[in-house]
Amino acid sequence: MNINQAGYNLCSGCGVCVTACPYGAITFDLNTDGFYEPVVNAEKCIDCGICTKVCYKYLPAKEPFENTFQEKPVYGAWSKNIETVKTSSSGGVGYELTAYFSEKGYKVCGCIFDAPCDNCKHIIVETVGDLEKIKTSKYLQSNTVEAFSGFKKNEKYLVIGTPCQIYGLRKYIRLKKWEENFILVDFFCHGTPSFNLWKKYKEYLHRKHGLSLTLKNVNFREKNVESKWQNNAILTQDSSDKEWVQNRAFSENLFFKFFLNESCQNKACYECKLRLDHCASDIRIADFWGKKYAGNEWGVSLVITNTEKGEQTFDEIKPKLEIEAANFDDLQNSQGKRFNVPNQKREAILKELQGEKTLEKIYRKHFALKEWYRKSIIGRGVSFIKRRALK
Ligand SMILES: Cc1cc2nc3c(=O)[nH]c(=O)nc-3n(C[C@H](O)[C@H](O)[C@H](O)COP(=O)(O)OP(=O)(O)OC[C@H]3O[C@@H](n4cnc5c(N)ncnc54)[C@H](O)[C@@H]3O)c2cc1C
């Protein structure tokens, strides 16, 4: 018995099975669609079943569906240090958690953009100075294997990752009987886009804006633009320090157009049972999108404490934060959707991202006409008539 056995869910590529396998029988690499996928080596596998014990595939949905956050405390929070807020994705709660617990002697595990390898991976940070590297969201799948395999029995860790990575890790540390030493933090997750989108986006930057294909730094949540938190931008810096800021709203940025059009996320992300059905972290953070902070300039983090440990952890960092109580309605208004629905063109787009076509061409083929129609007088006229008819 191993993870090749069908489950309730598709593989999310969290990588924990690779860490958990005592026989080194699972390898982990990008598949042709541009997502991490574990592969079992039948010759090494002895069917011990340990990989299935940590695997997200075997987590059933709640039937009937019940929102797991219904009874949980919800907060809006941001760091008292405005520089932290400005350089974080939302309100900087992620950074304040890592900084406080790093100073207390915890090792912190989070995601970096790994420039030499041109991908994302988790690392274990030993010093407060290195925490900058893991700050902010990287909208790519992070490879957890090396970092998660480096956890040691008697050390204390604070780990931040996607809900599926944290679910697998919770199961793994429970098997190991190490749970007491860990604080687990996840976030509301829109899913992770294909690496093939990232490759095409880099080629686009190269062609249109003269950046070299070797990037040194990427900030997917650059706030030093006119629109700040509400409409953030991607900043890319190449190996010769040339910078380009895609200084536009989410809806005008080619990378985010594909990502937010639901056209290139991992299939498992569209049925994620860890979005609202279940949650394995002590604390969940997010952007506090929605009505409550619609006018906010630099960013507010949404915080939900899921466990007693999560509540105690959050209590400890409260002096570093401005905090406002929120409720379940605010949460629903901010993160209401149980699942994101995949774009009908997803399969075709994933195929084209593997080929020779430029990103602009793929975009024009699948979305430009629709966008033109929506913006045009005809499109606006039709939607006006539709709205009138609904009244
Ligand atoms: C792929 C992805 C999708 C997201 N989708 C949503 C969403 O739909 N709605 C929403 O409200 N928020 C979403 N977020 C979370 C959001 O972007 C912020 O992380 C959150 O608001 C917390 O911000 P912060 O300023 O407190 O912390 P930040 O400074 O943003 O800290 C975030 C932490 O997440 C970790 N991290 C960054 N990138 C990754 C990654 N690729 N994989 C695993 N861990 C990572 C880092 O180690 C860091 O410690 C998403 C984040 C990611 C990475």
The ligand as an ORCA input file, in Angstrom:
! r2SCAN-3c Opt
* xyz 0 1
  C       0.246     30.473     -3.130
  C      -0.459     31.400     -2.188
  C      -1.812     31.620     -2.323
  C      -2.487     32.477     -1.445
  N      -3.835     32.690     -1.596
  C      -4.479     33.524     -0.777
  C      -5.892     33.754     -0.906
  O      -6.567     33.188     -1.770
  N      -6.502     34.620     -0.047
  C      -5.785     35.263      0.916
  O      -6.375     36.049      1.643
  N      -4.465     35.038      1.107
  C      -3.807     34.193      0.276
  N      -2.474     33.947      0.468
  C      -1.814     34.462      1.678
  C      -1.375     35.903      1.541
  O      -0.699     36.084      0.321
  C      -0.432     36.323      2.696
  O       0.556     35.366      2.898
  C      -1.193     36.507      3.963
  O      -2.030     37.622      3.801
  C      -0.273     36.760      5.142
  O       0.413     37.931      4.928
  P       1.480     38.434      5.963
  O       1.857     39.818      5.541
  O       0.949     38.265      7.345
  O       2.669     37.412      5.858
  P       3.737     37.160      4.686
  O       4.909     38.011      4.857
  O       3.044     37.137      3.374
  O       4.169     35.671      5.064
  C       3.672     34.608      4.367
  C       4.398     33.332      4.785
  O       3.992     32.345      3.870
  C       5.090     31.574      3.449
  N       4.990     31.369      1.999
  C       5.172     32.284      1.030
  N       5.003     31.738     -0.173
  C       4.725     30.427      0.021
  C       4.480     29.329     -0.851
  N       4.480     29.467     -2.160
  N       4.257     28.138     -0.290
  C       4.273     27.965      1.039
  N       4.495     28.980      1.920
  C       4.721     30.192      1.418
  C       6.335     32.384      3.736
  O       7.303     31.538      4.257
  C       5.897     33.431      4.744
  O       6.383     33.098      5.999
  C      -1.774     33.113     -0.407
  C      -0.394     32.889     -0.279
  C       0.261     32.045     -1.163
  C       1.742     31.807     -0.986
*
